[in-house]
Structures are given as C-alpha cells and as structure tokens.
Amino acid sequence: DGRWEVRDWFGAATRARVVVLVDSSSLGSPGAGGALDIIAWAAAAAGVPALVVPRAPPGGFVVDDVLTAFHGALAKGAGVQESWARAITAARAKSGEAPAGWSGARLIGAAR
C-alpha cells in the first residue's frame, strides 16, 4: 500500500545516518506528540540514530529552505548535526530570523 508504519521499522535494518519525515499531517492530531518517542525508538531499533520531524500544522511552517540546505550539507560530507546547524543558520539568514522560516522541523537523536 506504500505505507511504512512504525511496526515495520522494528523489523528493518538500515545504515542510514538520518531519516527525514516530511509529512506532518498526522502529527497535529490529538495525542500524536507522544508518538514521537515511539517513532524515535523504532528508528533506533532499525539502526537509524537521527530523525528530522516536521512540526504541525504543515502549512504553518516553511521547511523547504531548511531541508534543501540540510541535504546539501549532507551531500558534501558533513555530519548530521553539523549539517542541521548549517541548515538552520542558512534558513534563518534567508528568512530574516522569522521562526516560521527555520523552525518548521527539528532534529531528534544523535548522529553517527
């Protein structure tokens, strides 16, 4: 069906340094905030040390600048945490410090 559910993560094995979850539509549902611990636990079980999770509501934040800069830094060989710091810095500079332009996602977990 094209879905990858949290229960599927427990049976997975990966070498990914980070997984980016781009659809936050269900994270705005009541009680969904508590699911982030389970998502992080499942990702760790699959060998993924870090997640990028968008904030809800999806239309309330702009994540394109952050994610573009993040992926660009990763592609150049920077570590996950360094790439995230660079991406936030670049998005803040571009958005003029407006939080909606750089705070639309967060990095959870540790990088390898």
Buried (B, 14 or more C-beta within 10 A) or exposed (E): EEEEEBEEBEEBEEEBBBBBBEEBEEBBEEEBEEBBEEBBEBBBBBBBBBBBBBBBEBEEBBBEBBBEBBBBBBEEEBBBBEBBBBBBEBBBEBBEEEEEBBBBBBBBBEBE
